[in-house]
Amino acid sequence: HRFVQDFVVRGEWRRKERPVLINNWEATDFDFDRRKLLALAKEAAGLGIELFVLDDGWFGKRDDDTSSLGDWTVNEKKLPGGIAGLSSKINDLGLKFGIWVEPEMVSEDSDLYRAHPDWAVSTPGRAPAYGRNQFVLDLTIPEVRSYLVEAMSAVFSQGNVEYVKWDMNRNISDAYSKALPPERQGEFHHRYILGLYEILAELNRRFPGILFESCASGGNRFDLGMLCYMPQTWTSDDTDAYARLTIQGGTSYGYPPSVMGAHVSASPNMQSLRASTIETRFNVAAFGLLGYELDLTMLSPFDKKAIKEQVAFYKEHRALLQFGRFLRVPDRLDAAKTIWAVVSEDGRRAIAGLFRSEEHTSELQSPNT
């Protein structure tokens, strides 16, 4: 963990405390306008949240996942005044502003694909395979890399963008590089990632203050290479608190809590349909980089009060929770128990969490009880 924190994570965000965020995705999906976003941001500001993240659907004609990837221009119908206007309003509420992008992908229904179908990864003589209604851009091609650097620079320069969620929502198929001769096609995946690193290095140089979060349909690209350019990673699209005990616990064998994105989402959970209390969802997410991903405008007074207290508690103990020494405490007598702890470097302060992943009736009781 110390190796990741001190030698892998670089730049301005090395050992720097991360803000508590609200992401609008599970609250609105693609269906939003500026009024709805500002209502959500206003609630977030009142609860002590520090960063508002605008997720998918802000560009092109992106009302679902069938179009517009590659066309990184603002949908003025949804966001009159564009990113600059929205970020200014968000800043006026006392919040930082962040934005979602998926630069490595292109939709067939996009101006970019119509202009450069040859930029999509494909095998000559074969129709390319779809994944989530999109193709992968070939980052082994220098012109593609240049386009993405300039397109993303234009987005990040609009308004006061301080956080970027960089997503990648499908696997790479049809692995063939138009920039390599036949005898070097086995290098494709390696050359693709080197191309991605080149893009990220340049964007970090141009925007050293932006907090980048890596995402690949969740945590599918949670690795040391990406952490050199993006100081945190979205751990999983599964935000169910009980599932996250395994997900975050397993991830901790290689990576510290200071690089794990962990959100409190709605109940019942969107992915698992399992219900859990607002306290349980926070207690798990607190052992990571805390965020909220639910419709704050629809919460009960009880849940709003709970979230306000949670955010205040997290801020008070943020340095310890994010950068303390993380421990998994085994309970060999009860495999259903998960015990985590974070301890300060001087050993004088600690926070522990005890969770039960499941419960069985009549467990350990005699037949006569």
Beta strands, then each sheet from edge to edge (+ up, - down):
strand 1: 21-23
strand 2: 51-54
strand 3: 96-101
strand 4: 105-106
strand 5: 135-136
strand 6: 161-166
strand 7: 211-214
strand 8: 232-234
strand 9: 260-265
strand 10: 289-293
strand 11: 325-329
strand 12: 337-343
strand 13: 350-356
sheet 1: 1+ 2+ 3+ 6+ 7+ 8+ 9+ 10+ 1+
sheet 2: 4+ 5-
sheet 3: 11+ 12- 13+
end
